Amino acid sequence: MEENRAGFTAETQRAQRILDRLRKICLGLRGAEEATTWGYPTFRPGKNAFASVRETKGELCIVVKIGRRDQGLFLKDPRFLETPYIGKQGWVSLKARGRLNWTEVRHLVTDSYRLVRSEPQRRRSHAPAERT
């Protein structure tokens, strides 16, 4: 790969541009924060992630949660992969090759954010269970 004067490859620069654009979308959502999880930038509105950029099966991908119900539809599209380890919980990885449709990415991220925000938070409660 060809390197520029700063020592970054064209692929590294492209990955940084993708992350910058994704970051702008994610951090524009109420309460969203960026954290590093397993070495990758991850976006979350609290403890649970809704988007990430990571390498999946050797390809740079944008990772979002779409839910198990709709996952099969996405996996029929060759641009998507089931995300390793967390795919069973309804996560997919959009291959970030070629020209990305950023309107589509914004919709995927926003839907993932809403899905994660709507999930009940698992809390440890020390209060006794109600009797009925």
C-alpha positions as CSV (number, residue, x, y, z in Angstrom):
1,M,0.0,0.0,0.0
2,E,1.2,3.5,-0.7
3,E,2.0,5.6,2.3
4,N,1.7,9.4,2.5
5,R,4.2,11.7,4.2
6,A,2.7,11.1,7.7
7,G,3.2,7.4,7.3
8,F,-0.5,6.4,7.1
9,T,-1.6,4.1,4.3
10,A,-4.6,5.1,2.1
11,E,-6.6,2.3,3.9
12,T,-5.8,3.7,7.3
13,Q,-6.8,7.2,6.2
14,R,-10.1,5.8,4.7
15,A,-10.8,3.9,8.0
16,Q,-10.2,7.2,9.9
17,R,-12.6,9.1,7.6
18,I,-15.3,6.4,8.1
19,L,-14.8,6.5,11.9
20,D,-15.0,10.3,11.9
21,R,-18.3,10.3,10.0
22,L,-19.7,7.5,12.1
23,R,-18.6,9.4,15.3
24,K,-20.5,12.5,14.1
25,I,-23.7,10.5,13.6
26,C,-23.4,8.5,16.9
27,L,-22.4,11.4,19.1
28,G,-25.3,13.5,17.7
29,L,-27.7,11.1,19.5
30,R,-28.9,12.0,23.0
31,G,-26.7,10.6,25.7
32,A,-24.3,8.7,23.3
33,E,-20.7,8.4,24.4
34,E,-17.7,6.9,22.8
35,A,-15.6,4.2,24.5
36,T,-13.0,1.6,23.5
37,T,-14.2,-2.0,23.7
38,W,-11.8,-4.8,22.8
39,G,-9.6,-2.2,21.1
40,Y,-12.4,-0.8,18.9
41,P,-14.3,2.5,19.1
42,T,-17.8,1.7,20.4
43,F,-20.7,4.1,20.9
44,R,-23.2,3.7,23.7
45,P,-26.0,5.5,25.5
46,G,-25.0,4.2,28.9
47,K,-23.6,0.7,29.4
48,N,-24.9,-1.0,26.2
49,A,-23.3,-0.4,22.8
50,F,-25.4,0.4,19.7
51,A,-22.6,0.9,17.1
52,S,-18.9,0.2,16.5
53,V,-16.3,0.2,13.9
54,R,-14.1,-2.9,13.8
55,E,-12.5,-5.5,11.5
56,T,-14.7,-8.5,10.9
57,K,-13.4,-11.4,8.8
58,G,-10.6,-9.2,7.5
59,E,-12.8,-6.3,6.5
60,L,-13.4,-2.9,8.0
61,C,-17.1,-2.9,9.1
62,I,-19.7,-0.7,10.8
63,V,-21.4,-2.9,13.4
64,V,-25.0,-2.2,14.5
65,K,-27.7,-4.1,16.4
66,I,-30.8,-4.8,14.3
67,G,-32.4,-7.5,16.3
68,R,-32.8,-11.2,15.7
69,R,-36.2,-10.8,14.0
70,D,-34.8,-8.7,11.1
71,Q,-31.3,-10.1,11.0
72,G,-32.0,-12.8,8.4
73,L,-33.1,-10.1,5.9
74,F,-29.9,-8.2,6.3
75,L,-27.8,-11.3,6.0
76,K,-29.3,-12.1,2.6
77,D,-27.5,-8.8,1.4
78,P,-23.9,-9.6,0.6
79,R,-22.8,-6.3,2.1
80,F,-23.6,-7.6,5.6
81,L,-22.0,-10.3,7.8
82,E,-23.2,-11.8,11.1
83,T,-20.9,-10.1,13.7
84,P,-18.7,-12.7,15.4
85,Y,-19.5,-13.4,19.1
86,I,-22.5,-11.0,19.3
87,G,-24.3,-11.9,16.1
88,K,-26.6,-14.3,18.0
89,Q,-28.0,-11.3,19.8
90,G,-29.0,-9.6,16.5
91,W,-25.9,-7.7,15.5
92,V,-24.7,-7.3,11.9
93,S,-21.5,-5.9,10.3
94,L,-21.9,-3.7,7.2
95,K,-18.7,-4.1,5.1
96,A,-17.2,-0.6,4.7
97,R,-15.8,-1.2,1.2
98,G,-16.5,1.0,-1.8
99,R,-18.8,4.0,-1.5
100,L,-21.0,3.9,1.6
101,N,-24.5,5.1,1.5
102,W,-24.4,7.4,4.6
103,T,-28.1,8.0,4.6
104,E,-28.5,4.2,5.1
105,V,-25.7,4.2,7.7
106,R,-27.5,7.0,9.6
107,H,-30.8,5.0,9.6
108,L,-29.0,1.8,10.7
109,V,-27.3,3.6,13.5
110,T,-30.4,5.4,14.6
111,D,-32.5,2.2,14.6
112,S,-29.8,0.4,16.6
113,Y,-29.7,3.3,19.1
114,R,-33.4,3.1,19.6
115,L,-33.4,-0.7,19.9
116,V,-30.6,-0.6,22.5
117,R,-32.3,2.3,24.4
118,S,-35.6,0.4,24.5
119,E,-34.1,-2.8,26.0
120,P,-34.8,-3.3,29.7
121,Q,-31.7,-2.6,31.7
122,R,-30.6,-5.6,33.7
123,R,-30.2,-4.4,37.3
124,R,-29.4,-6.2,40.4
125,S,-32.1,-5.5,42.9
126,H,-31.8,-6.2,46.6
127,A,-35.5,-5.5,47.1
128,P,-37.7,-8.5,47.7
129,A,-39.9,-9.6,44.8
130,E,-43.5,-8.5,45.0
131,R,-46.0,-11.1,46.0
132,T,-49.2,-11.5,44.1
